[in-house]
Amino acid sequence: MPPGVLLALVAHRRVDEGSWHDLWERAEDNALLPGEALGVTASLSTRLPGADTVVALLDSLDARRDRLPATWPGTVNLVGTGGGPGTFDVTTAAALLAAATGVRVVKTGSRGCTGRSGSLDTLERLGIAAAASYAECEDMLAAYGIAFAGGFVHPVELTRLARAILPYGMKEVGGAFDRLDPFLAAIPVSAQLTGVSDPGLYAVAARVADRRPGRALWLTRNDLGADELLSFAANTVRPGPSRSETTVAPGFAGHGRPYAGTLADLRPAGPGEPVETHLMTLLRGGGPVAARETVCLNAAVATLAAGADRSLAEAFHAAEDALREGAAVRLVERLRASRRPETARQVAGVRA
């Protein structure tokens, strides 16, 4: 039988959930045709298919997962789609800052592509261990108010696909899965805040939010093409299950001035500059003002997504206070001291 998914993708036709199921089953049985896995992966990355095909892809993977734990109430995941201008790891910094203000956060992410540092790279360099199971995530949440989920939240089917395309790698031909990563991770949070850099992907993500209502998916975008909110740009926010959009413009927090800055203020660590040093400088209140304000803005919107009864300005000022008082740095130090998520259960037990 010809490979239905591959032929449909090449012809720009919709792929239904059943066809995706067939692909995953044959991959599990090592029964894919020669070149089929590489063709599917490269085709997806060359031209992302329409929303119906993407939703069917996601639904097919969800149907094959084990049952998730019950939803962790009042918990938000911050994760971007990647792409766009190169910046430091804003979402990881914002996740730590939001947690330092009392918001329950679970952070998912991946390794960096095309030389950029992904969230798992950042954690590794900070000396923070990612959880290896849902139980470890729960332990970390109980002890620290934040958990970093490792690769266990991603579908095993993609690991099989990656093995089937060797000697090519996902970094070379699997860009579509990196862009879809925020929607692939299975984590029982009540809300997710996802910045989208690609306008075409934003339309797909909006359909995903409408068709997969298991969590309140908050989407953001801006004219500068960044996959995070920017304090110095006009940002569009699509909150949770609502299909309405709102604009967060510079000057939103009532400081009496528009926030200034450029993308250069958000530069990643330079040559010879450790990623962790660059990030900790910001969390200690150093670096460009626009960078700190951008981290505070993302932490503030995450606070609203988690269900806090605050205005955006109140949440932003709380993030500013936490940054000024060193709360995020102290949280990093506690997480570093733990090193392994198992110690979180012990810490929680001592405090209980």
Backbone torsions as a table, in degrees:
resi	resn	phi	psi	omega
1	MET	NA	132.8	177.8
2	PRO	-61.8	148.4	179.5
3	PRO	-67.9	103.7	-171.9
4	GLY	-61.5	-42.4	-178.5
5	VAL	-63.0	-46.7	-177.5
6	LEU	-62.3	-47.4	-179.4
7	LEU	-62.9	-38.3	179.4
8	ALA	-67.1	-41.3	179.2
9	LEU	-64.4	-43.3	-179.9
10	VAL	-63.6	-35.7	-179.4
11	ALA	-87.6	4.0	-179.6
12	HIS	59.6	38.1	176.2
13	ARG	-102.5	158.0	178.5
14	ARG	-66.2	139.2	174.1
15	VAL	-108.2	123.7	-177.4
16	ASP	-87.2	171.4	-175.3
17	GLU	-62.1	-37.9	-179.9
18	GLY	-61.5	-38.8	179.0
19	SER	-66.7	-38.0	175.9
20	TRP	-64.9	-42.2	177.4
21	HIS	-56.5	-43.0	179.6
22	ASP	-60.7	-42.9	179.5
23	LEU	-60.9	-47.0	-177.6
24	TRP	-65.1	-39.2	-179.2
25	GLU	-65.6	-41.5	179.7
26	ARG	-70.3	-32.2	175.3
27	ALA	-65.5	-39.7	178.7
28	GLU	-64.7	-33.8	-178.9
29	ASP	-89.8	6.5	-176.1
30	ASN	55.0	40.0	-175.8
31	ALA	-114.8	17.5	176.9
32	LEU	-70.7	148.6	177.5
33	LEU	-71.6	154.0	178.7
34	PRO	-55.7	127.3	178.1
35	GLY	82.6	-6.5	-175.5
36	GLU	-66.0	-47.5	-178.5
37	ALA	-61.3	-43.9	178.8
38	LEU	-63.9	-40.5	179.4
39	GLY	-63.6	-43.9	179.3
40	VAL	-63.9	-46.5	-177.0
41	THR	-64.5	-46.0	-179.4
42	ALA	-67.6	-37.4	179.8
43	SER	-64.7	-43.7	177.8
44	LEU	-60.0	-38.8	-176.2
45	SER	-79.3	-26.4	178.6
46	THR	-72.2	-41.2	-179.6
47	ARG	-148.9	108.9	-179.5
48	LEU	-63.5	128.4	-177.7
49	PRO	-70.8	178.1	-178.5
50	GLY	-68.0	170.0	-175.0
51	ALA	-60.4	-38.9	-178.7
52	ASP	-61.0	-42.1	179.4
53	THR	-67.2	-41.3	179.8
54	VAL	-65.9	-44.3	178.7
55	VAL	-62.2	-40.9	177.5
56	ALA	-63.2	-40.1	176.0
57	LEU	-59.0	-49.9	-178.7
58	LEU	-65.0	-41.6	179.2
59	ASP	-63.6	-38.1	-179.7
60	SER	-65.1	-36.6	178.5
61	LEU	-72.9	-39.1	177.7
62	ASP	-60.9	-39.3	-177.0
63	ALA	-66.1	-20.8	-177.0
64	ARG	-96.1	-3.3	-177.9
65	ARG	-81.3	157.7	168.3
66	ASP	-69.7	161.1	-179.8
67	ARG	-62.6	134.4	178.9
68	LEU	-79.8	157.7	170.5
69	PRO	-61.7	164.8	175.7
70	ALA	-59.9	149.9	-177.5
71	THR	-57.6	135.3	176.0
72	TRP	-84.1	108.0	-172.6
73	PRO	-66.9	147.7	176.4
74	GLY	63.2	26.9	-176.8
75	THR	-117.3	136.2	-175.7
76	VAL	-124.7	145.0	173.9
77	ASN	-108.6	130.6	174.9
78	LEU	-107.4	120.9	-179.8
79	VAL	-158.5	134.2	179.1
80	GLY	-103.0	169.0	-178.9
81	THR	-85.4	-7.9	-174.8
82	GLY	77.3	-177.0	-176.9
83	GLY	80.2	-178.0	-180.0
84	GLY	75.6	-167.4	-177.3
85	PRO	-65.8	149.8	179.4
86	GLY	-73.6	126.0	177.8
87	THR	-135.5	169.5	170.5
88	PHE	-69.8	173.5	-174.3
89	ASP	-76.6	79.9	-175.8
90	VAL	-62.5	-43.1	-173.5
91	THR	-66.1	-37.4	177.6
92	THR	-67.0	-42.3	176.8
93	ALA	-61.4	-42.5	-179.6
94	ALA	-67.7	-36.5	177.9
95	ALA	-62.5	-44.6	178.5
96	LEU	-64.5	-40.3	-179.0
97	LEU	-69.1	-42.7	178.2
98	ALA	-60.5	-42.8	178.5
99	ALA	-63.0	-35.4	179.5
100	ALA	-66.7	-20.8	176.7
101	THR	-90.8	-0.8	178.5
102	GLY	105.6	2.0	177.4
103	VAL	-80.7	135.6	176.1
104	ARG	-79.9	124.6	-172.8
105	VAL	-129.3	135.1	165.2
106	VAL	-119.5	124.2	-176.2
107	LYS	-107.4	121.9	170.8
108	THR	-106.2	170.6	179.4
109	GLY	168.6	-164.4	-175.1
110	SER	-149.2	-179.3	172.2
111	ARG	-73.9	154.7	-179.5
112	GLY	-71.6	149.3	174.7
113	CYS	-113.0	158.1	176.9
114	THR	50.0	37.9	173.6
115	GLY	87.7	-10.9	179.6
116	ARG	-81.2	154.2	-179.9
117	SER	-89.5	120.2	175.4
118	GLY	-83.8	175.1	-175.4
119	SER	-64.2	-37.0	179.2
120	LEU	-67.5	-34.5	174.3
121	ASP	-64.0	-43.8	-178.9
122	THR	-61.9	-45.6	179.8
123	LEU	-60.4	-44.0	-179.7
124	GLU	-58.9	-42.3	-178.0
125	ARG	-75.6	-24.8	174.5
126	LEU	-77.9	-15.2	-177.2
127	GLY	82.7	27.2	179.4
128	ILE	-107.9	130.3	-178.9
129	ALA	-85.0	136.9	173.3
130	ALA	-84.2	147.3	178.0
131	ALA	-70.0	148.2	-178.6
132	ALA	-108.1	5.4	-179.9
133	SER	-162.2	166.6	176.4
134	TYR	-63.8	-36.9	179.3
135	ALA	-62.0	-41.2	177.6
136	GLU	-66.6	-36.3	174.8
137	CYS	-59.8	-45.5	-180.0
138	GLU	-62.1	-39.2	177.8
139	ASP	-63.0	-44.8	179.9
140	MET	-64.0	-41.0	177.5
141	LEU	-60.8	-43.2	-178.3
142	ALA	-64.5	-37.2	-175.1
143	ALA	-86.2	-37.0	-170.3
144	TYR	-123.3	-12.5	-177.3
145	GLY	80.3	3.7	178.7
146	ILE	-148.5	145.4	176.2
147	ALA	-138.1	145.4	176.8
148	PHE	-113.6	116.7	-174.5
149	ALA	-89.2	130.7	178.8
150	GLY	-81.7	-163.9	-172.7
151	GLY	-66.9	-11.6	-177.6
152	PHE	-63.0	-18.2	-178.1
153	VAL	-81.5	-7.9	-178.0
154	HIS	-97.0	152.1	-174.7
155	PRO	-65.9	136.0	177.4
156	VAL	-66.1	-23.4	179.0
157	GLU	-59.7	-33.6	-179.8
158	LEU	-73.1	-30.4	174.3
159	THR	-64.5	-41.7	178.1
160	ARG	-64.1	-40.0	179.3
161	LEU	-64.7	-40.4	179.5
162	ALA	-62.4	-39.1	179.0
163	ARG	-67.8	-33.1	-175.7
164	ALA	-75.0	-16.6	-178.6
165	ILE	-96.8	-1.9	178.1
166	LEU	-54.8	141.6	14.3
167	PRO	-87.1	4.8	173.8
168	TYR	-75.6	155.8	179.6
169	GLY	-118.4	162.4	179.1
170	MET	-62.8	-28.7	178.0
171	LYS	-65.8	-30.2	-178.9
172	GLU	-84.5	-41.9	-171.9
173	VAL	-127.7	3.1	-175.5
174	GLY	-111.4	31.1	-177.4
175	GLY	-57.5	-29.5	-179.0
176	ALA	-61.5	-39.6	-178.9
177	PHE	-71.1	-29.6	174.2
178	ASP	-67.0	-41.3	179.9
179	ARG	-69.1	-32.6	179.9
180	LEU	-87.8	-0.3	-174.2
181	ASP	-51.3	-41.5	-179.8
182	PRO	-59.2	-24.8	-176.6
183	PHE	-100.2	-3.9	-179.2
184	LEU	-93.2	-28.0	-177.3
185	ALA	-72.7	133.4	178.6
186	ALA	-101.0	105.4	-178.1
187	ILE	-141.1	130.2	-171.9
188	PRO	-82.9	50.0	175.2
189	VAL	-80.8	160.8	178.3
190	SER	-85.0	-18.9	-179.2
191	ALA	-151.6	157.3	177.6
192	GLN	-139.2	135.1	176.7
193	LEU	-110.4	116.3	-175.1
194	THR	-129.0	120.8	172.2
195	GLY	-86.7	138.3	-176.0
196	VAL	-120.5	124.4	-176.4
197	SER	-87.4	-30.4	-174.0
198	ASP	-97.0	121.4	179.8
199	PRO	-57.3	-36.8	178.3
200	GLY	-65.2	-40.2	178.5
201	LEU	-69.6	-30.0	178.6
202	TYR	-61.1	-41.7	178.4
203	ALA	-62.7	-39.6	177.0
204	VAL	-66.1	-43.9	-179.2
205	ALA	-61.8	-37.1	177.4
206	ALA	-62.9	-38.4	176.3
207	ARG	-66.9	-38.8	177.0
208	VAL	-60.5	-43.2	179.5
209	ALA	-61.7	-37.5	-179.3
210	ASP	-75.1	-36.8	-172.8
211	ARG	-90.3	-18.5	-178.6
212	ARG	-125.0	79.6	-171.0
213	PRO	-83.9	16.6	-176.7
214	GLY	-62.4	-28.5	175.9
215	ARG	-135.8	153.5	178.5
216	ALA	-76.9	106.0	-176.9
217	LEU	-94.1	110.4	176.6
218	TRP	-93.4	128.3	-179.1
219	LEU	-114.8	144.2	176.8
220	THR	-134.7	153.6	174.5
221	ARG	-157.1	165.1	176.7
222	ASN	-152.3	166.1	-174.9
223	ASP	-70.6	-14.5	179.2
224	LEU	-87.7	-1.4	174.0
225	GLY	74.7	21.7	178.0
226	ALA	-86.7	151.5	179.2
227	ASP	-97.8	32.8	171.5
228	GLU	-148.0	162.0	175.1
229	LEU	-69.8	143.9	179.9
230	LEU	-117.9	133.1	-177.1
231	SER	-69.8	-20.7	-174.7
232	PHE	-108.3	15.1	179.9
233	ALA	-133.9	163.6	173.6
234	ALA	-80.1	122.7	-178.4
235	ASN	-111.9	136.4	172.5
236	THR	-95.4	130.6	179.7
237	VAL	-122.3	126.9	175.6
238	ARG	-109.8	99.7	-169.2
239	PRO	-82.6	119.9	170.3
240	GLY	51.1	-138.5	-176.9
241	PRO	-72.7	-9.8	-179.8
242	SER	-71.9	139.0	176.9
243	ARG	-90.2	-2.0	178.2
244	SER	-79.5	155.3	179.5
245	GLU	-121.8	150.7	176.1
246	THR	-130.6	159.7	-179.1
247	THR	-111.3	130.5	173.0
248	VAL	-108.1	109.2	-174.7
249	ALA	-105.0	161.7	175.9
250	PRO	-55.1	139.4	-178.7
251	GLY	92.1	7.5	-173.6
252	PHE	-63.5	-27.2	-169.8
253	ALA	-91.3	5.2	171.9
254	GLY	78.3	27.8	176.2
255	HIS	-79.6	-3.1	179.1
256	GLY	81.9	13.4	178.1
257	ARG	-152.0	148.4	171.7
258	PRO	-69.3	143.2	176.0
259	TYR	-74.8	130.7	-179.2
260	ALA	-102.5	162.5	176.5
261	GLY	151.0	170.2	177.0
262	THR	-139.3	170.5	177.5
263	LEU	-61.2	-25.4	178.0
264	ALA	-62.3	-26.9	178.0
265	ASP	-69.6	-18.0	-177.7
266	LEU	-103.8	19.2	-175.5
267	ARG	-56.9	147.3	172.6
268	PRO	-73.1	175.6	177.9
269	ALA	-58.5	138.0	-178.5
270	GLY	-83.3	178.1	179.0
271	PRO	-56.0	129.2	179.3
272	GLY	79.3	-1.3	179.8
273	GLU	-102.8	116.5	-179.0
274	PRO	-60.8	137.9	179.3
275	VAL	-56.7	-42.8	-176.7
276	GLU	-66.7	-34.9	177.9
277	THR	-66.7	-43.4	178.7
278	HIS	-58.5	-45.7	-177.4
279	LEU	-69.4	-43.0	-178.5
280	MET	-66.8	-31.0	175.0
281	THR	-58.6	-43.4	178.4
282	LEU	-66.3	-43.1	-179.1
283	LEU	-68.3	-19.6	175.3
284	ARG	-88.3	2.3	177.7
285	GLY	94.0	10.5	178.1
286	GLY	-97.0	-169.9	179.0
287	GLY	77.4	-178.0	-178.1
288	PRO	-62.0	143.3	178.1
289	VAL	-58.3	-42.5	-177.8
290	ALA	-61.5	-34.1	178.4
291	ALA	-66.5	-45.3	179.4
292	ARG	-64.8	-41.8	179.3
293	GLU	-65.8	-34.9	177.7
294	THR	-66.0	-42.5	176.6
295	VAL	-61.9	-43.2	179.5
296	CYS	-63.4	-39.2	-179.9
297	LEU	-64.5	-44.8	179.3
298	ASN	-65.0	-39.3	176.4
299	ALA	-63.9	-37.2	-178.5
300	ALA	-67.8	-44.3	179.1
301	VAL	-67.0	-35.5	175.0
302	ALA	-61.9	-36.5	177.3
303	THR	-60.5	-43.3	178.5
304	LEU	-67.2	-41.0	179.6
305	ALA	-61.4	-34.5	179.5
306	ALA	-71.6	-9.6	175.7
307	GLY	100.9	11.9	-179.6
308	ALA	-66.0	142.3	-179.8
309	ASP	-87.6	70.8	-179.7
310	ARG	-138.8	158.1	169.3
311	SER	-81.5	165.1	178.1
312	LEU	-60.9	-41.6	179.9
313	ALA	-63.1	-41.6	179.1
314	GLU	-63.8	-42.9	179.4
315	ALA	-65.8	-37.5	178.8
316	PHE	-65.1	-44.5	-179.7
317	HIS	-66.6	-34.5	176.3
318	ALA	-63.8	-39.2	177.2
319	ALA	-66.0	-42.2	177.1
320	GLU	-59.0	-43.7	179.9
321	ASP	-62.7	-43.9	-179.6
322	ALA	-63.1	-38.2	178.0
323	LEU	-66.4	-45.4	-177.4
324	ARG	-64.4	-35.5	-176.3
325	GLU	-87.6	-2.2	176.9
326	GLY	80.0	18.6	-176.5
327	ALA	-65.1	-38.2	-179.4
328	ALA	-68.7	-37.4	177.9
329	VAL	-64.5	-42.4	178.8
330	ARG	-63.7	-37.1	177.8
331	LEU	-64.1	-44.1	177.9
332	VAL	-59.5	-42.4	-179.2
333	GLU	-63.6	-39.4	177.3
334	ARG	-65.7	-42.0	179.3
335	LEU	-66.2	-38.6	176.8
336	ARG	-63.7	-40.3	-178.7
337	ALA	-64.7	-31.0	-179.9
338	SER	-70.0	-48.2	-178.9
339	ARG	65.3	-41.3	178.9
340	ARG	-122.6	136.3	-179.4
341	PRO	-58.1	-24.7	-177.6
342	GLU	-60.3	-30.7	-178.8
343	THR	-69.6	-17.7	178.7
344	ALA	-62.4	-37.4	178.3
345	ARG	-63.5	-40.3	179.0
346	GLN	-64.4	-43.2	179.3
347	VAL	-61.8	-45.0	-179.5
348	ALA	-61.9	-37.8	180.0
349	GLY	-65.6	-38.4	178.5
350	VAL	-64.5	-36.5	-176.3
351	ARG	-82.8	-18.6	-175.9
352	ALA	-67.1	NA	NA
